[in-house]
Amino acid sequence: MLQFNRVSKRYSDAGEVLNDVSFTLERGKMVFLTGHSGAGKSTMLKLIALIERSTRGQIVLDGKNIGRVSEREIPYLRRKLGLIFQDYRLLYDRTVFDNVALPLIVAGYAHREVGRRVRGALDKVGLLNKERRYPMALSGGEQQRVGIARAIVNKPPMILADEPTGNLDPELSREIMGLFAEFNSVGVTVMIASHDLALIEEMGYPVMRLDHGRLVQGPNP
């Protein structure tokens, strides 16, 4: 599903934030990505989603060398990914339904199919009864669930989550991580960047650890 082959990323102001990283993540696996603040976790996720481009090395996603993907092709590649962020990135002037529907509308789905998929995604995260609410009327945990519903609404084969429980209390964090485990149980590949070492250990999934841009622990470093 995903392969990094000696990937590095250098910024002009921050220097090299990823250094010669190699690993393979097989389809249908779930893995946690951890490391100190500034270790390169968010950068790795941005490279996969083509929010950033690698400086050196090769990244292969679903059999495609994404280094060769043109700017015009990037939106199509991202349809294979569900992206989830710590700060939710919701549109606060739109309802829950409209927030979750946005990727489908952009992709050109028919109105009836949009409704069916949005309600299916909201049902999965336990928010079907709040589709007409606005995000500001929801708790932090509920807002994160809206972000997750939006990420899975087009049924991507891979989910990337960047500190998805960073703003949540321990009980809510377990609930959110449990949702990711449920998606993984039906074949979705999941990579989660997280600082929550206790919860990561409790979950029992493989761990990849970055240290100053180098992969020092992982399924196959």
N, CA, C and O of each residue as an XYZ file, in Angstrom:
884
protein
N       0.828     -1.212      0.000
C       0.000      0.000      0.000
C       0.861      1.260      0.000
O       0.619      2.187     -0.774
N       1.891      1.288      0.895
C       2.735      2.473      1.024
C       4.184      2.054      1.208
O       4.495      1.182      2.019
N       5.067      2.688      0.444
C       6.496      2.390      0.569
C       7.298      3.688      0.523
O       7.129      4.507     -0.380
N       8.172      3.861      1.511
C       9.163      4.932      1.512
C      10.514      4.290      1.204
O      10.904      3.310      1.839
N      11.218      4.848      0.231
C      12.537      4.341     -0.131
C      13.553      5.473     -0.022
O      13.706      6.276     -0.943
N      14.244      5.527      1.114
C      15.305      6.497      1.385
C      14.808      7.933      1.177
O      15.411      8.722      0.449
N      13.709      8.237      1.829
C      13.061      9.536      1.665
C      13.641     10.552      2.647
O      13.799     10.265      3.834
N      13.954     11.728      2.140
C      14.398     12.853      2.961
C      13.604     14.089      2.601
O      13.135     14.238      1.472
N      13.456     14.990      3.590
C      12.798     16.265      3.354
C      13.585     17.363      4.053
O      13.816     17.305      5.261
N      13.992     18.357      3.284
C      14.745     19.497      3.809
C      13.967     20.777      3.554
O      13.452     21.006      2.460
N      13.892     21.618      4.603
C      13.332     22.958      4.476
C      14.471     23.972      4.560
O      15.446     23.755      5.279
N      14.351     25.057      3.839
C      15.420     26.056      3.824
C      15.635     26.684      5.193
O      16.758     27.059      5.533
N      14.559     26.805      5.992
C      14.692     27.454      7.295
C      14.938     26.475      8.439
O      15.557     26.835      9.440
N      14.455     25.231      8.297
C      14.535     24.271      9.405
C      15.535     23.141      9.157
O      15.755     22.305     10.033
N      16.131     23.114      7.984
C      17.065     22.041      7.672
C      16.353     20.742      7.348
O      15.206     20.747      6.901
N      17.037     19.627      7.576
C      16.490     18.320      7.205
C      15.607     17.780      8.325
O      16.088     17.506      9.424
N      14.322     17.630      8.044
C      13.383     17.164      9.066
C      13.058     15.680      8.904
O      12.567     15.053      9.842
N      13.324     15.109      7.729
C      13.284     13.658      7.528
C      14.576     13.266      6.835
O      15.017     13.930      5.897
N      15.183     12.173      7.307
C      16.506     11.815      6.819
C      16.567     10.331      6.479
O      16.628      9.487      7.374
N      16.549     10.011      5.184
C      16.814      8.660      4.693
C      15.853      7.623      5.296
O      16.279      6.586      5.804
N      14.566      7.923      5.229
C      13.547      7.062      5.836
C      13.081      6.008      4.833
O      12.717      6.328      3.702
N      13.097      4.744      5.267
C      12.627      3.637      4.435
C      11.732      2.716      5.265
O      12.079      2.349      6.388
N      10.591      2.352      4.708
C       9.712      1.364      5.340
C       8.646      0.963      4.342
O       8.448      1.626      3.324
N       7.958     -0.130      4.646
C       6.806     -0.574      3.860
C       5.630     -0.790      4.804
O       5.762     -1.465      5.825
N       4.487     -0.221      4.463
C       3.246     -0.438      5.212
C       2.302     -1.211      4.312
O       1.845     -0.697      3.291
N       2.012     -2.437      4.689
C       1.179     -3.297      3.860
C      -0.285     -2.888      3.928
O      -0.746     -2.321      4.919
N      -0.996     -3.185      2.866
C      -2.422     -2.873      2.787
C      -3.182     -3.527      3.948
O      -2.941     -4.685      4.287
N      -4.094     -2.772      4.543
C      -4.931     -3.307      5.610
C      -4.302     -3.290      6.988
O      -4.894     -3.814      7.932
N      -3.114     -2.702      7.137
C      -2.451     -2.631      8.427
C      -2.775     -1.309      9.120
O      -3.138     -0.326      8.474
N      -2.637     -1.305     10.439
C      -2.774     -0.081     11.228
C      -1.491      0.110     12.013
O      -0.995     -0.826     12.639
N      -0.947      1.335     11.982
C       0.329      1.600     12.630
C       0.287      2.977     13.276
O      -0.348      3.900     12.765
N       0.976      3.102     14.410
C       1.135      4.396     15.073
C       2.505      4.961     14.751
O       3.499      4.236     14.710
N       2.544      6.269     14.524
C       3.779      6.987     14.248
C       4.023      7.929     15.413
O       3.208      8.810     15.684
N       5.153      7.746     16.108
C       5.420      8.549     17.288
C       6.841      9.103     17.250
O       7.611      8.829     16.331
N       7.162      9.884     18.266
C       8.453     10.557     18.339
C       8.278     11.915     18.990
O       7.157     12.401     19.140
N       9.402     12.535     19.381
C       9.352     13.825     20.057
C       8.775     14.904     19.135
O       8.691     14.718     17.921
N       8.383     16.030     19.728
C       7.904     17.156     18.934
C       9.006     17.612     17.979
O      10.136     17.856     18.402
N       8.678     17.727     16.702
C       9.669     18.100     15.701
C      10.432     16.935     15.106
O      11.382     17.133     14.349
N      10.016     15.704     15.448
C      10.736     14.522     14.952
C      10.485     14.269     13.474
O      11.264     13.571     12.826
N       9.402     14.829     12.931
C       9.099     14.640     11.512
C       7.793     13.925     11.231
O       7.517     13.579     10.083
N       6.982     13.696     12.257
C       5.738     12.939     12.088
C       4.780     13.629     11.119
O       4.321     13.027     10.148
N       4.485     14.897     11.395
C       3.550     15.622     10.535
C       4.095     15.758      9.118
O       3.344     15.685      8.145
N       5.404     15.957      9.010
C       6.016     16.070      7.687
C       5.823     14.785      6.887
O       5.543     14.837      5.689
N       5.970     13.633      7.542
C       5.789     12.369      6.839
C       4.374     12.256      6.283
O       4.189     11.844      5.138
N       3.378     12.621      7.084
C       1.992     12.554      6.618
C       1.755     13.530      5.469
O       1.035     13.218      4.521
N       2.364     14.712      5.558
C       2.207     15.705      4.486
C       2.829     15.223      3.177
O       2.317     15.524      2.099
N       3.928     14.478      3.264
C       4.547     13.939      2.053
C       3.642     12.903      1.394
O       3.533     12.861      0.169
N       2.995     12.070      2.202
C       2.096     11.050      1.654
C       0.908     11.706      0.955
O       0.471     11.247     -0.100
N       0.388     12.786      1.550
C      -0.786     13.468      0.997
C      -0.416     14.494     -0.065
O      -1.292     15.165     -0.611
N       0.874     14.620     -0.360
C       1.382     15.597     -1.331
C       1.014     17.031     -0.951
O       0.830     17.889     -1.814
N       0.909     17.274      0.357
C       0.855     18.654      0.852
C       2.258     19.252      0.755
O       2.431     20.450      0.533
N       3.248     18.382      0.929
C       4.651     18.725      0.702
C       5.246     17.694     -0.255
O       4.693     16.609     -0.434
N       6.372     18.043     -0.864
C       7.106     17.125     -1.746
C       8.421     16.745     -1.087
O       9.056     17.576     -0.436
N       8.829     15.500     -1.252
C      10.108     15.059     -0.689
C      11.268     15.711     -1.426
O      11.153     16.072     -2.597
N      12.394     15.857     -0.719
C      13.610     16.406     -1.322
C      14.375     15.319     -2.062
O      14.909     15.542     -3.149
N      14.417     14.127     -1.447
C      15.086     12.986     -2.060
C      14.287     11.725     -1.765
O      13.462     11.700     -0.852
N      14.541     10.681     -2.547
C      13.917      9.393     -2.300
C      12.605      9.218     -3.054
O      12.160     10.098     -3.791
N      12.005      8.056     -2.844
C      10.807      7.672     -3.591
C       9.707      7.246     -2.631
O       9.944      6.491     -1.688
N       8.501      7.743     -2.886
C       7.316      7.327     -2.130
C       6.350      6.678     -3.115
O       5.967      7.283     -4.116
N       5.962      5.444     -2.818
C       5.023      4.710     -3.668
C       3.745      4.485     -2.873
O       3.772      3.887     -1.797
N       2.636      4.961     -3.401
C       1.334      4.811     -2.763
C       0.421      4.039     -3.694
O       0.137      4.472     -4.811
N      -0.031      2.898     -3.223
C      -0.953      2.070     -4.014
C      -0.388      1.787     -5.409
O      -1.106      1.818     -6.408
N       0.922      1.510     -5.447
C       1.580      1.145     -6.697
C       2.024      2.307     -7.560
O       2.581      2.091     -8.636
N       1.789      3.547     -7.113
C       2.121      4.724     -7.925
C       3.220      5.536     -7.258
O       3.127      5.855     -6.072
N       4.261      5.871     -8.011
C       5.318      6.758     -7.534
C       4.745      8.175     -7.473
O       4.581      8.825     -8.505
N       4.440      8.654     -6.258
C       3.739      9.928     -6.160
C       4.660     11.118     -6.436
O       4.188     12.244     -6.592
N       5.966     10.873     -6.496
C       6.876     11.946     -6.887
C       6.663     12.397     -8.316
O       7.069     13.496     -8.692
N       6.029     11.558     -9.110
C       5.770     11.880    -10.514
C       4.357     12.425    -10.743
O       3.970     12.687    -11.881
N       3.597     12.595     -9.674
C       2.231     13.085     -9.797
C       2.264     14.594    -10.050
O       2.924     15.332     -9.318
N       1.560     15.047    -11.072
C       1.503     16.476    -11.386
C       0.568     17.193    -10.416
O      -0.231     16.556     -9.730
N       0.671     18.511    -10.364
C      -0.196     19.303     -9.485
C      -1.669     19.051     -9.819
O      -2.510     19.008     -8.920
N      -1.977     18.888    -11.077
C      -3.364     18.668    -11.499
C      -3.898     17.326    -11.026
O      -5.101     17.168    -10.821
N      -2.993     16.351    -10.850
C      -3.420     15.004    -10.442
C      -3.571     14.854     -8.935
O      -4.157     13.877     -8.468
N      -3.050     15.811     -8.168
C      -3.046     15.668     -6.708
C      -4.445     15.466     -6.124
O      -4.604     14.592     -5.272
N      -5.473     16.226     -6.534
C      -6.810     15.992     -5.958
C      -7.312     14.565     -6.159
O      -8.006     14.025     -5.297
N      -6.970     13.958     -7.280
C      -7.414     12.584     -7.542
C      -6.681     11.600     -6.631
O      -7.276     10.639     -6.143
N      -5.390     11.843     -6.404
C      -4.639     10.982     -5.483
C      -5.209     11.085     -4.074
O      -5.318     10.082     -3.370
N      -5.573     12.296     -3.664
C      -6.064     12.482     -2.288
C      -7.400     11.802     -2.047
O      -7.783     11.594     -0.896
N      -8.118     11.452     -3.108
C      -9.373     10.718     -2.911
C      -9.130      9.321     -2.350
O     -10.050      8.682     -1.840
N      -7.888      8.851     -2.447
C      -7.533      7.556     -1.861
C      -7.198      7.671     -0.377
O      -6.955      6.665      0.289
N      -7.184      8.901      0.137
C      -6.758      9.153      1.506
C      -7.853      9.849      2.302
O      -8.520     10.754      1.801
N      -8.030      9.417      3.547
C      -8.855     10.161      4.481
C      -7.928     10.911      5.414
O      -7.153     10.289      6.142
N      -7.989     12.244      5.410
C      -7.073     13.078      6.192
C      -7.789     13.635      7.414
O      -8.859     14.232      7.300
N      -7.184     13.434      8.599
C      -7.791     13.863      9.861
C      -6.747     14.659     10.630
O      -5.597     14.238     10.750
N      -7.161     15.825     11.155
C      -6.236     16.748     11.786
C      -6.612     16.994     13.246
O      -7.761     16.803     13.644
N      -5.619     17.423     14.039
C      -5.857     17.710     15.449
C      -6.830     18.883     15.626
O      -7.630     18.893     16.562
N      -6.757     19.866     14.728
C      -7.570     21.078     14.885
C      -8.888     21.012     14.109
O      -9.535     22.037     13.899
N      -9.283     19.815     13.685
C     -10.576     19.511     13.063
C     -10.747     20.101     11.660
O     -11.188     19.397     10.752
N     -10.407     21.373     11.469
C     -10.513     22.041     10.166
C     -11.920     21.950      9.576
O     -12.104     21.644      8.398
N     -12.895     22.222     10.425
C     -14.287     22.233      9.967
C     -14.677     23.628      9.482
O     -14.043     24.623      9.836
N     -15.722     23.683      8.673
C     -16.293     24.953      8.234
C     -17.406     25.311      9.223
O     -18.446     24.655      9.263
N     -17.174     26.359     10.021
C     -18.078     26.618     11.137
C     -19.365     27.317     10.725
O     -20.288     27.445     11.530
N     -19.433     27.773      9.473
C     -20.685     28.359      8.982
C     -21.517     27.354      8.205
O     -22.522     27.717      7.592
N     -21.102     26.084      8.226
C     -21.840     25.013      7.552
C     -22.293     23.984      8.587
O     -21.658     23.820      9.629
N     -23.380     23.303      8.295
C     -23.866     22.264      9.204
C     -22.935     21.056      9.186
O     -22.051     20.941      8.337
N     -23.157     20.169     10.137
C     -22.423     18.905     10.173
C     -22.585     18.156      8.862
O     -21.613     17.660      8.293
N     -23.826     18.078      8.387
C     -24.087     17.381      7.115
C     -23.260     17.998      5.992
O     -22.615     17.279      5.229
N     -23.274     19.320      5.888
C     -22.578     19.996      4.795
C     -21.066     19.816      4.895
O     -20.389     19.691      3.874
N     -20.530     19.803      6.115
C     -19.096     19.571      6.282
C     -18.695     18.195      5.768
O     -17.689     18.051      5.072
N     -19.480     17.196      6.111
C     -19.148     15.825      5.712
C     -19.371     15.633      4.213
O     -18.671     14.852      3.569
N     -20.351     16.354      3.664
C     -20.688     16.204      2.245
C     -19.658     16.834      1.319
O     -19.589     16.475      0.143
N     -18.859     17.761      1.824
C     -17.998     18.566      0.956
C     -17.113     17.748      0.008
O     -17.063     18.067     -1.180
N     -16.407     16.701      0.484
C     -15.566     15.939     -0.462
C     -16.367     15.291     -1.595
O     -15.876     15.169     -2.718
N     -17.602     14.877     -1.294
C     -18.425     14.236     -2.316
C     -18.916     15.252     -3.339
O     -18.981     14.963     -4.533
N     -19.257     16.431     -2.864
C     -19.713     17.484     -3.777
C     -18.579     17.892     -4.709
O     -18.784     18.060     -5.911
N     -17.380     18.051     -4.148
C     -16.209     18.396     -4.963
C     -15.956     17.314     -6.016
O     -15.574     17.616     -7.147
N     -16.173     16.047     -5.634
C     -15.923     14.933     -6.548
C     -17.051     14.724     -7.558
O     -16.920     13.908     -8.471
N     -18.162     15.458     -7.402
C     -19.221     15.402     -8.392
C     -20.252     14.302     -8.195
O     -20.897     13.885     -9.157
N     -20.420     13.825     -6.966
C     -21.422     12.785     -6.709
C     -22.840     13.333     -6.872
O     -23.086     14.517     -6.645
N     -23.763     12.468     -7.265
C     -25.166     12.852     -7.397
C     -25.760     13.159     -6.024
O     -25.306     12.627     -5.011
N     -26.781     14.022     -5.997
C     -27.368     14.492     -4.745
C     -27.842     13.335     -3.864
O     -27.585     13.325     -2.660
N     -28.523     12.373     -4.455
C     -29.045     11.247     -3.667
C     -27.907     10.422     -3.065
O     -27.995      9.979     -1.920
N     -26.840     10.218     -3.839
C     -25.692      9.449     -3.344
C     -24.973     10.207     -2.229
O     -24.487      9.600     -1.275
N     -24.905     11.537     -2.352
C     -24.302     12.355     -1.288
C     -25.047     12.133      0.022
O     -24.429     11.879      1.056
N     -26.362     12.227     -0.021
C     -27.158     12.030      1.184
C     -26.965     10.656      1.795
O     -26.831     10.524      3.012
N     -26.952      9.632      0.954
C     -26.797      8.261      1.451
C     -25.442      8.073      2.116
O     -25.351      7.492      3.197
N     -24.389      8.565      1.470
C     -23.041      8.368      2.011
C     -22.798      9.198      3.271
O     -22.185      8.724      4.228
N     -23.279     10.431      3.262
C     -23.070     11.282      4.437
C     -23.742     10.676      5.651
O     -23.143     10.602      6.724
N     -24.991     10.239      5.490
C     -25.697      9.663      6.646
C     -25.072      8.349      7.079
O     -25.086      8.017      8.264
N     -24.521      7.595      6.129
C     -23.813      6.370      6.497
C     -22.569      6.669      7.311
O     -22.286      5.983      8.293
N     -21.814      7.705      6.901
C     -20.595      8.076      7.626
C     -20.925      8.621      9.011
O     -20.249      8.290      9.985
N     -21.956      9.449      9.104
C     -22.346      9.997     10.409
C     -22.847      8.903     11.341
O     -22.613      8.957     12.548
N     -23.528      7.922     10.792
C     -23.989      6.799     11.599
C     -22.805      6.033     12.187
O     -22.850      5.603     13.339
N     -21.756      5.866     11.398
C     -20.579      5.129     11.865
C     -19.901      5.821     13.056
O     -19.352      5.158     13.937
N     -19.946      7.154     13.074
C     -19.285      7.874     14.171
C     -20.280      8.340     15.245
O     -19.922      9.113     16.134
N     -21.527      7.867     15.155
C     -22.508      8.141     16.202
C     -23.079      9.548     16.215
O     -23.460     10.050     17.273
N     -23.147     10.202     15.040
C     -23.639     11.585     14.982
C     -24.809     11.758     14.020
O     -25.081     12.873     13.575
N     -25.488     10.696     13.702
C     -26.576     10.778     12.728
C     -27.676     11.722     13.190
O     -28.350     12.340     12.364
N     -27.865     11.840     14.499
C     -28.933     12.702     15.026
C     -28.512     14.166     15.126
O     -29.275     15.001     15.610
N     -27.283     14.484     14.663
C     -26.807     15.872     14.781
C     -26.398     16.450     13.431
O     -25.597     17.382     13.368
N     -26.943     15.901     12.362
C     -26.512     16.329     11.029
C     -26.865     17.778     10.729
O     -26.215     18.397      9.886
N     -27.882     18.346     11.396
C     -28.279     19.728     11.131
C     -27.685     20.723     12.132
O     -27.941     21.924     12.045
N     -26.907     20.229     13.066
C     -26.229     21.129     14.003
C     -25.045     21.804     13.317
O     -24.567     21.352     12.276
N     -24.582     22.901     13.926
C     -23.372     23.563     13.477
C     -22.212     23.146     14.384
O     -22.436     22.863     15.561
N     -20.990     23.101     13.872
C     -19.863     22.600     14.668
C     -19.693     23.271     16.025
O     -19.310     22.610     16.991
N     -19.972     24.583     16.119
C     -19.778     25.277     17.395
C     -20.733     24.778     18.477
O     -20.493     25.005     19.663
N     -21.802     24.107     18.085
C     -22.759     23.562     19.057
C     -22.348     22.184     19.548
O     -23.049     21.590     20.367
N     -21.219     21.660     19.060
C     -20.753     20.319     19.415
C     -19.577     20.379     20.365
O     -18.875     21.389     20.432
N     -19.361     19.303     21.098
C     -18.176     19.178     21.949
C     -16.942     18.929     21.084
O     -17.058     18.658     19.889
N     -15.760     19.024     21.695
C     -14.525     18.749     20.958
C     -14.496     17.343     20.389
O     -14.082     17.136     19.248
N     -14.935     16.379     21.182
C     -14.963     15.002     20.701
C     -15.910     14.820     19.536
O     -15.613     14.080     18.598
N     -17.056     15.496     19.590
C     -18.014     15.409     18.488
C     -17.476     16.084     17.236
O     -17.681     15.592     16.127
N     -16.783     17.214     17.408
C     -16.187     17.869     16.249
C     -15.146     16.973     15.585
O     -15.053     16.927     14.359
N     -14.362     16.261     16.398
C     -13.383     15.346     15.811
C     -14.089     14.211     15.076
O     -13.601     13.747     14.046
N     -15.223     13.763     15.589
C     -15.989     12.722     14.898
C     -16.522     13.227     13.553
O     -16.589     12.468     12.586
N     -16.897     14.495     13.495
C     -17.313     15.071     12.211
C     -16.143     15.033     11.231
O     -16.316     14.689     10.062
N     -14.938     15.392     11.717
C     -13.755     15.328     10.867
C     -13.475     13.919     10.372
O     -13.060     13.732      9.228
N     -13.699     12.930     11.225
C     -13.488     11.537     10.836
C     -14.536     11.117      9.804
O     -14.211     10.454      8.819
N     -15.798     11.505     10.031
C     -16.858     11.183      9.061
C     -16.534     11.782      7.698
O     -16.716     11.128      6.671
N     -16.058     13.012      7.686
C     -15.685     13.657      6.421
C     -14.551     12.896      5.743
O     -14.521     12.778      4.518
N     -13.612     12.375      6.549
C     -12.464     11.656      5.987
C     -12.851     10.311      5.385
O     -12.214      9.854      4.436
N     -13.883      9.676      5.923
C     -14.234      8.324      5.457
C     -15.413      8.305      4.502
O     -15.776      7.242      3.998
N     -16.026      9.471      4.238
C     -17.288      9.487      3.496
C     -17.138      8.962      2.072
O     -18.088      8.412      1.514
N     -15.957      9.124      1.479
C     -15.759      8.595      0.116
C     -15.064      7.236      0.136
O     -14.555      6.776     -0.886
N     -15.047      6.596      1.312
C     -14.529      5.237      1.495
C     -13.094      5.076      0.972
O     -12.841      4.234      0.110
N     -12.156      5.879      1.491
C     -10.770      5.779      1.036
C     -10.123      4.499      1.550
O     -10.496      4.013      2.618
N      -9.161      3.942      0.816
C      -8.475      2.745      1.287
C      -7.454      3.011      2.386
O      -6.972      2.072      3.020
N      -7.111      4.310      2.626
C      -6.114      4.630      3.647
C      -6.528      5.877      4.412
O      -7.019      6.841      3.825
N      -6.326      5.851      5.742
C      -6.579      6.996      6.617
C      -5.254      7.475      7.202
O      -4.460      6.675      7.696
N      -5.022      8.789      7.142
C      -3.878      9.427      7.790
C      -4.422     10.375      8.852
O      -5.219     11.259      8.540
N      -4.002     10.204     10.096
C      -4.505     11.041     11.186
C      -3.325     11.670     11.925
O      -2.428     10.968     12.390
N      -3.338     13.001     12.027
C      -2.250     13.735     12.675
C      -2.704     14.223     14.044
O      -3.464     15.187     14.142
N      -2.238     13.556     15.108
C      -2.602     13.883     16.495
C      -4.117     14.033     16.653
O      -4.576     15.067     17.138
N      -4.902     13.032     16.256
C      -6.361     13.179     16.263
C      -6.969     13.285     17.647
O      -8.116     13.711     17.778
N      -6.226     12.906     18.696
C      -6.764     12.983     20.061
C      -6.015     14.008     20.899
O      -6.149     14.023     22.123
N      -5.229     14.863     20.255
C      -4.378     15.802     20.992
C      -5.146     16.776     21.862
O      -4.614     17.246     22.867
N      -6.397     17.095     21.503
C      -7.197     18.062     22.276
C      -8.281     17.392     23.122
O      -9.154     18.074     23.659
N      -8.232     16.058     23.245
C      -9.317     15.335     23.901
C      -8.868     14.714     25.211
O      -7.683     14.439     25.402
N      -9.819     14.492     26.116
C      -9.481     13.835     27.381
C      -9.291     12.334     27.142
O      -9.649     11.834     26.076
N      -8.730     11.604     28.128
C      -8.396     10.194     27.915
C      -9.558      9.319     27.475
O      -9.381      8.445     26.626
N     -10.749      9.537     28.036
C     -11.898      8.693     27.676
C     -12.304      8.914     26.225
O     -12.553      7.959     25.489
N     -12.371     10.185     25.815
C     -12.710     10.487     24.431
C     -11.621      9.998     23.482
O     -11.909      9.546     22.374
N     -10.375     10.093     23.925
C      -9.268      9.627     23.093
C      -9.411      8.138     22.792
O      -9.186      7.706     21.661
N      -9.786      7.356     23.803
C      -9.990      5.915     23.589
C     -11.132      5.671     22.608
O     -11.044      4.779     21.764
N     -12.192      6.450     22.711
C     -13.321      6.279     21.793
C     -12.900      6.558     20.352
O     -13.258      5.815     19.438
N     -12.138      7.633     20.157
C     -11.698      7.993     18.807
C     -10.756      6.924     18.259
O     -10.901      6.507     17.110
N      -9.802      6.480     19.059
C      -8.885      5.428     18.603
C      -9.643      4.137     18.313
O      -9.279      3.384     17.410
N     -10.698      3.889     19.083
C     -11.521      2.716     18.827
C     -12.194      2.780     17.467
O     -12.357      1.755     16.806
N     -12.588      3.983     17.043
C     -13.163      4.143     15.707
C     -12.153      3.766     14.624
O     -12.492      3.080     13.660
N     -10.898      4.226     14.796
C      -9.870      3.883     13.811
C      -9.663      2.367     13.751
O      -9.485      1.799     12.674
N      -9.688      1.725     14.912
C      -9.526      0.271     14.948
C     -10.680     -0.418     14.216
O     -10.475     -1.429     13.544
N     -11.894      0.130     14.347
C     -13.044     -0.437     13.631
C     -12.867     -0.325     12.115
O     -13.152     -1.269     11.379
N     -12.395      0.834     11.658
C     -12.160      1.005     10.217
C     -11.098      0.027      9.734
O     -11.230     -0.575      8.669
N     -10.047     -0.122     10.528
C      -8.978     -1.049     10.165
C      -9.490     -2.486     10.099
O      -9.028     -3.274      9.274
N     -10.435     -2.825     10.959
C     -10.941     -4.203     11.009
C     -11.687     -4.594      9.738
O     -11.881     -5.781      9.476
N     -12.111     -3.598      8.939
C     -12.780     -3.896      7.672
C     -11.865     -3.636      6.479
O     -12.331     -3.534      5.345
N     -10.554     -3.528      6.739
C      -9.581     -3.502      5.656
C      -8.965     -2.166      5.315
O      -8.150     -2.087      4.396
N      -9.330     -1.099      6.035
C      -8.749      0.216      5.761
C      -7.345      0.287      6.367
O      -7.145     -0.087      7.523
N      -6.383      0.764      5.592
C      -5.032      0.983      6.092
C      -5.025      2.282      6.892
O      -5.562      3.294      6.442
N      -4.412      2.254      8.083
C      -4.474      3.415      8.980
C      -3.076      3.750      9.499
O      -2.357      2.871      9.976
N      -2.692      5.038      9.401
C      -1.459      5.540     10.007
C      -1.824      6.736     10.873
O      -2.404      7.707     10.387
N      -1.481      6.664     12.165
C      -1.844      7.694     13.131
C      -0.591      8.244     13.786
O       0.157      7.493     14.411
N      -0.349      9.543     13.654
C       0.723     10.213     14.384
C       0.181     10.620     15.747
O      -0.865     11.264     15.832
N       0.879     10.251     16.807
C       0.370     10.530     18.153
C       1.514     10.602     19.168
O       2.519      9.901     19.053
N       1.323     11.486     20.178
C       2.243     11.577     21.317
C       1.780     10.703     22.485
O       2.525     10.517     23.447
N       0.580     10.174     22.414
C      -0.035      9.505     23.564
C       0.512      8.088     23.708
O      -0.117      7.120     23.281
N       1.686      7.982     24.312
C       2.384      6.689     24.380
C       1.609      5.652     25.189
O       1.609      4.470     24.847
N       0.947      6.095     26.265
C       0.186      5.143     27.083
C      -0.963      4.533     26.289
O      -1.191      3.325     26.348
N      -1.682      5.363     25.548
C      -2.799      4.862     24.759
C      -2.305      3.998     23.602
O      -2.927      2.987     23.275
N      -1.191      4.388     22.978
C      -0.610      3.587     21.902
C      -0.270      2.191     22.413
O      -0.562      1.192     21.755
N       0.351      2.130     23.594
C       0.710      0.817     24.166
C      -0.535      0.006     24.480
O      -0.563     -1.208     24.280
N      -1.567      0.686     24.974
C      -2.827      0.017     25.305
C      -3.488     -0.580     24.066
O      -4.092     -1.651     24.135
N      -3.373      0.119     22.922
C      -4.021     -0.339     21.693
C      -3.366     -1.587     21.129
O      -4.053     -2.441     20.570
N      -2.035     -1.714     21.266
C      -1.357     -2.938     20.867
C      -1.055     -3.092     19.389
O      -0.818     -4.203     18.915
N      -1.062     -1.979     18.649
C      -0.730     -2.032     17.219
C       0.752     -1.735     17.007
O       1.401     -1.201     17.906
N       1.309     -2.072     15.830
C       2.717     -1.771     15.557
C       3.006     -0.275     15.679
O       2.141      0.565     15.427
N       4.244      0.034     16.071
C       4.667      1.419     16.290
C       5.886      1.724     15.439
O       6.826      0.932     15.368
N       5.859      2.896     14.786
C       7.024      3.449     14.112
C       7.455      4.679     14.905
O       6.620      5.515     15.250
N       8.751      4.800     15.195
C       9.225      5.943     15.986
C      10.288      6.712     15.223
O      11.259      6.144     14.723
N      10.081      8.013     15.148
C      11.047      8.918     14.532
C      11.852      9.628     15.612
O      11.320      9.987     16.662
N      13.129      9.825     15.345
C      14.010     10.564     16.253
C      14.871     11.492     15.406
O      15.760     11.052     14.677
N      14.579     12.811     15.521
C      15.304     13.813     14.740
C      15.337     13.454     13.246
O      16.376     13.543     12.592
N      14.170     13.046     12.729
C      14.031     12.810     11.312
C      14.427     11.426     10.824
O      14.258     11.108      9.647
N      14.946     10.614     11.710
C      15.332      9.253     11.314
C      14.358      8.230     11.907
O      13.901      8.380     13.040
N      14.049      7.197     11.133
C      13.194      6.129     11.613
C      14.038      5.157     12.432
O      14.892      4.454     11.893
N      13.788      5.127     13.739
C      14.603      4.301     14.634
C      13.858      3.075     15.135
O      14.453      2.182     15.737
N      12.554      3.035     14.884
C      11.761      1.852     15.239
C      10.615      1.755     14.268
O      10.001      2.768     13.934
N      10.310      0.556     13.804
C       9.189      0.392     12.894
C       9.027     -1.037     12.465
O       9.835     -1.897     12.816
N       7.976     -1.298     11.701
C       7.751     -2.675     11.230
C       8.926     -3.221     10.435
O       9.234     -4.411     10.507
N       9.583     -2.346      9.674
C      10.686     -2.817      8.826
C      11.635     -1.667      8.486
O      11.827     -1.375      7.306
N      12.248     -0.991      9.502
C      13.113      0.155      9.241
C      14.374     -0.258      8.496
O      15.217      0.587      8.194
